[in-house]
């Protein structure tokens, strides 16, 4: 009986430890993707503003895309404990 419990514990520990980091890698990849999206859209907006300095309305769509990407990036980088409402 003791051997069976030890084997069961060992198998459980291996399973838990092998899966433990999966969520972390996914969130890091998502954050990197959001950062790249923001940087790309910010560069597009800056190029547009440089090309049309007297008519910023031409770049409005690019500005909105950049701001949307920035909000998405900010949401990815906020620590989890800051997103939970603190209860009295």
Order of alpha helices (4+ residues) and beta strands (2+ residues): alpha-alpha-alpha-alpha
